[in-house]
Amino acid sequence: MSTVRTRFAPSPTGFLHLGNARAALFSWAYARHHGGKFVLRIEDTDLERSTEEAVQVILQSMDWLGLDYDEGPIRQTQRLARYREVLDAMLADGRAYLCYASREEIDTLREQQRAAGEKPRYDGRWRPEHAKDKTPPPGVKPVVRFRNPDDGEVMWHDLVKGEIRIANAELDDLVIARADMVPTYNFAVVIDDLDMAITHVVRGDDHVNNTPRQINIYKALGAAVPEFAHLPTILGPDGEKLSKRHGAVSTMQYPADGYLPEALFNYLARLGWSHGDAEKFPRDKFIEWFDLAHVSKSAAQFDGAKLLWLNREYIKEADNARLATLAKPMVEAALSHAIGENMPDLAQVVALVKDRSDTVAHLAESATLFYRHATPDAALLAQHVTDGVRPALASLAAHLKDCAWDKAAIAAVLKETLAEHKLKMPQLATAVRVLLTGQPQTPSLDAVLELFGRERVLKALASAA
């Protein structure tokens, strides 16, 4: 078997959404599983809509998800001379021809066909045999059309969908280069995949209708046709195609919202593919297990709750220092100031709050508790810092003044104070929490006090006097 070569070829005309990211992931995984090569190509021949900003988002998204590529990024705009070379050869031997029909003329033709109940399609009016006695109209720059076979059919065995057949009579002579000789998608993609020796094309099923046209171009060029695998559509929770109203945002919105790359990677891997009952698995296992035979033929449904669950599980396992690095800008943005040197270590704070956090953003929100000056609400103070609790708060402060400052010693002091004043833990703990943080609920009190530090704790307790 020849070396497997796959590619991801996005157009930089907008953000990279989840459907794009899943296509990239499956294409990458297929190459990695087979020990092959994965190529990144930027299809930027739509000069009006392509932007450098969108290119950078693609590169950032690939990097964030860890989808490393062996070749690229290769830009189609760097290959215009190559496309022109092939176009000239095809024009010279009749595999392609110049079409002088104006846009208005084609629009009129389509309207007439629709009115007659026919499928709108180009009628071949500028094919050489039909244009022998025609003079090209002045002022019209011709496009280049591929001469599609008239008879027979196109058949391929799709690695996801199975056998697909399309009659050539259903296909017309498509435009393969615009009037400025910039190639169209269906032509450029064939030349690129041919030159780059792509063996397997893994992409969304919105490209199924393009495939027979591309296969015919391969055959006209006398080239081997790659294997095709078309991935089913991703649907929103309501069963409609995933869109912005379902949260179908740029892939790079996920890190901004506090998702970890390994969580989105794992989620996308399971979106329309399965390996037994495995829900959560590392990258190396996915590469080992991945095949196209277990990609579902039916549409996949996006489940934000499942993604959030995965993210929570990965946050629990994540290194505290790494999470602190990710959370720090969010914490400081919420505080409107930097975390000072004498404040609690953020990695230690993260370790305390991460088990209750769905996202890094949620984690950061919880962490701000340790860096913000608390102004307890008067009603909370009245409810929890009562005359019955104040003596215990004074005793606690006295004990904490000289004890070792670690979680175990603080826990012992709390227990001693409760016994001394015959109180239940919630009575004392809630009062301390309100005084120190302004909130009646926090993580384990001994851990919270340890992180706040002796000076801040004693100052807060003194305010109850």
N, C-alpha and C positions, 0 to 999 in steps of 0.2 A: 504493500500500500504506500502510495506517495505521501509525503509530509502534508498533514492537515494544515490548511491556511484559511483562517477566517478573518473577517474585518467588521469594524463598526464604522459606519459612514454617515454621520449626521449632517444636516444642513444648518448652518449658523444663522437661522432666520428668526429665532426665538429662544425661549429657555429650553433646557433639557428636561423633559418631563419623565414620569415614572415608566411610561411605555418605552421611551428611548433607552432609559437606564436598564430596564430588564433585557431588552434586545442586546445591549452591549454586554451585560453580565452573562447571558446564555452563550453568546458568540465567544466571549473570553474563556468561559468554562469549557466549552467544547474543544477549543484549541489546547488549553492546559491539560485536559483529561487525556488527549491523544499525543501529548508531547509535541504539539505543533507550534505554529506562529500566529500571533494576533496582530492585526494591522489597524491603525487608526487613520482614517481618511476624512478630510473636511470637504464636503461637497458644497463649494461656495461659488458655483457658476451663476447663481441667481444674484447678479451684481447689485440689483436695486434693493433687495431685502437682506442680503447678508451683511453682518456687522462684525467688527473685530471684538466688540464686547461679548457677543454671543459665542465667538470662538473661545474666548478666555473662560467663559462659563462652562463650556464643554470640557476644556482641559482641567479646570478646577474640579468638576464633578467626577471625572475619571480618576483624578488623583485622590479625592476624598474617599471614593468607594474602593480604592486600591486596585483598580482595573489597569494594570500595567500593560503596555503594548510593546511589541518587539520592533515594530517599524512605524514611523510617522512622528508627528502628524503630517500627512501628505495633503497638500491643498490642490484642488482641481485647477485653480487659477494658475498654478505653476506648470500645468500640463496642456495649455491651450495649443501649443505648436504640435504636440503629439496628436490631439484630436483632429487638427486641420490636416495633418498628414494622412490619417485614415479616411477622412471625408473626401479628400482629393482623389484617393485611390478608388473609393466606392463610386464617386461621380464619373470617373474615367471609364469604368467598365460596366456601368448601368445598374449597379446594386443600389444606387441612390440617384436622385435627379433634382433639378431645380424647379421649384414651384413658385409661379408668379401671382397666384391668387391672393388678392388683398384680404385683409381681415374682414372688411365689410362684405366682400363676395362670399367668404366662408360662412359668415353669420347668416346671410340670406339663404344659402344652401341648407343650412341646418334648420332654419325656420320652415322652409318648404318641406323638408323631410319629416319634421315633426307634424306638420299640418296633414301630411299624407299618411300618418301613422307609422312612419318608418324610423328605424334607429338612426340618429344623426351620425354621419360618417363622411369622410372625404371621398369624393367620387373618382379620383384619379385623373382629373381633367388635364393635369400637366405632366402625366406620364409621357415618355417620349413618343409612344405610338399614337397618343391622342393629341400631341402638340406639334406634329410635323409641319403643319401649315400656319401655326400661330406665331404671331410676333409679340415678344414680351412687351407688356404695356409700359409706357414711359413713367418714370418716377416710382416704380414699385421695385423694392429690393427683394430678391427671391429668398425663400427659405429652402433648406435642403430636406427632402423627404426620403425615407427608406422605402424601397420597393418591396412590400410584403408579399409573400407567396399568395397566389389566388386560391389554390386548391389545398386539400389535405387538412391536417390538424396538427396542433402542438400538444404533445403529451409529456408530462414529467411525473415522477413519483416523489411527491413532497414528503419530506422526512417527518412531518407532523400530520399533515392532512391526508396523506395517501395519494392515490392516483388522481390527476387532474387532466382533463382534456378540453381544449378550446379549438373550435373550427377556425381555420384561417379566414373563412368568409366573414367571420365576426370582427376581424381586425382590419383596419384601413392602413394607408401608408402614413405612418406617423412622422411628424417633424423631428428630425434628429439634429438640426442646427438652425438657429434663428437667423434673421437677416444679417446680423453682424458677425455670423459664423461662430458665435458662442454655442457650444453643444447643449442640447437639452438633457434632462436627467437620464432618460432611458438609453441614450447613446453613450454618454460619458461613463455611466456606471459599468457598462459592458466593457469598454476599452480599459477602464481602470482595473476591473476584476481580472480581465485577461492578462494585462501587463503585470499585475501583482500576483499572478498565479493562485488566485483565490479558489479553493476547492469546495468550500461550503459557505453558502450565503444564508445567514440566520437573521431574520428581520420580521417585522410586524405583518399581519395578514392584510393590512391596507395596501400592500404591494403585490398581492396575488394577481391583480389585473395587469400589472406591468410585466409579470414574468413571461407570459407567452411572447410578448413583443421582444423582450430581451433575448429569449431563446432563439428567435428567428434571426436576430442580428448576429448572435454567436455562430449560427449555422451559415449565414451568408459570409462570414469571415473565415469559415473553415476551421473554427476553434472548438475545443472540447467545452461542453456545457457543465458548469459546476452543479453540485447538489444544492437543492433549495429546501429551507425549513421556514415555514411561515407561522409565527406565534399568534395565538388567538388574542383578540382584543381584551383590554382591561376595562371592566365595568365598575361603575359606582355602586354604592349600597342599594340604590333604587333600580338597578338593572339597566340603567342607561349608560352610554359610553362615558368613561371617566372624563370629567371636564373641570374647569376652575371652580365651579360651584360645589364640587365634591372635595375640593382641596387639592386639585391636580396642579400643584405649583411647581416651580423650578426645583430640581433636585437639590440645589444649594440652599433652598429654604429650610431643608430639614436640619442641617447643622445649626442654622440660625435659631431654629425653634428648640434646639437642645437634644436632637437625636444623635446617637452614635453611629458611625459608618457601618460597624459590624451588625447593628440591628437592622438597618435598611438593607444591607447586603443579604442577610439571612431571610428577611421578609420577601424581597424580590425573588430570591432563589426558590421560595415556596409558592410564588404566585403563578400557578399554572403548571408546576412541576412537583413531583413528590418522590420520596424514597421511603416506602413503608409508612410507618407512623411518625417518622422523625420530624419534629417541629423546629428544634433548635440544634444547630450544628456549626462547627467551625469551618473556615474556608477550605482547609485541606480535605476535610471529609466531603464537602460539596464537589470539589474537583474530582475526587476519587469516585464518587457516586454518579456524577452527572452523565446523562445521555439524553438524546432527543426522543427516544422511544417512549419515555415516561412524561413527555410534555403533553398536557391535556389538549384534546381537539376542541373542547368547548371554551367559551370565554371565562377568564378569571375575574373574580370579584374582589375589589379593594376593600379591606377591612381595617379601618383606622384603629379599632380597639385591639386587634391582634398585633399590629405594628407597635402600639404603645406598650403592650404586655412584653413583647420581645425587648423593647428598649429598656424597660424597667429591669428585666432579668440581666441584661448586659451591663447596666449601670451597677447592679449589685456586685458583679464580678470585676468591674473595672478597677484599675490601679488608682488609688486615692490622689496621688500627685498629678496624674494625667487629668482626672476629673477636676481637680483644683485649677489647673491651667485653663481648662475649658470654661469653668464657671467664673473665674476671676473677673473678666471684662463685664459679665452680666451683673455680678455683685456690685462692682464699682459703678456701673451705670445706674443701678437702683439707688445707691447711696449718694451719688453725685460727688464722690470723693474717692481717693485711693485708699486701699487697706494699709493702715499704718504699721510700722515695725513693732509696736508694742501691743498690737491686737492679736487675737487668737490665730494660730496657724491654720490657714484655710484647708490644707490637706487633712488635718485632724477634725475640723468641722465637717468636712465632706464625709469622712468615715462615720461620723455620728448620724448624719441625716440622709445618707444615700439610699438606705434600705426602704425609705418611705417616698422615694422620688421616682416619678415616671420619666422625667426628662432632665437634662442638665439645667434647663431654665427653671424647672420646679425646684431642683436641688439648690440653685443659686438663690431663689426666693427664700427658701428655708434658711440658708446660710446667712442672709442679711441680718437675721436676729442677733447674731453675735457681734455685729459691727455698728449697729445703730443705737444711738442714745435713746433709751426708753422713757416715755412720759406716760405712766400708767393712767388709764381712764379712772376718773373719780368714782364712778359706779362700781367698777371692778375692785378698787381699793376698799370701798365701803363693804362690799360683799365678802371679800376674802381676808383682808387685813383687819381683823376684829380685835376687840379688847381681850378676848379669850386666847388669841394667837400671839399677841404682841410679846408677852413674857417669854414664850418659846423662841420667838425671833431674836430677842435680846440674848438668850442663852446660846442659841446657835451661833450668833456672831462672836460671842466670847470663846466658844470652843474652836471655831474656825480660825480665830486670830493666831493660834499657836500650833495648830495641827500640821502634819505633813500635807503638802498640797498635791494629792493624787486621788484618783477615783475611789480607791479602797478606803483611804483614811477619811475622805469626805462622807462616804456611805456609812462608816462607823459612827461619825459625829452626828449624822442625821438620825440614826437609830437610837443613839444615846439621848439625844434631845427629845425625841418622841416619848421614850420611856420616862424620862425625867418629868415631863409635863402631861403624861397620860393622854396623848393625842394620837389620832390616826394619821398615816402618811399623807392622804389627800388634804387634810386641814393645813398642815405645815407646808407641804410641797407647793400647793397652789398659791399660797400667800407669797412664798419666796419667788415663784415664777413671775407673778404679777409685778412684784417690786423690781425684779431684775430685768425682765424682758417686756413687761406690759401685756403679756399674754398668759392665760390660765393653763395653756397646754404647751409642752415642749418635749423633746426627747428625755431620756433618763436624767433625773435631776443631778445626781452625783457627777455624771459626765458633763452636763451643762455647766455646773459650777466650776469644775476643773478647767474647762476651756475659757471661761470668762476671767478667771484669775482672782486671786485673793483680794486685791485692792478694789476692783469693781464690785465684787460680791459684798464686801463689808460696807462699802459706801451705800449700796442699795438697801441693805438691811438696816443701816442707821437711819434711813429716811422714814422707817416705820415708827420710830420713837415718838 
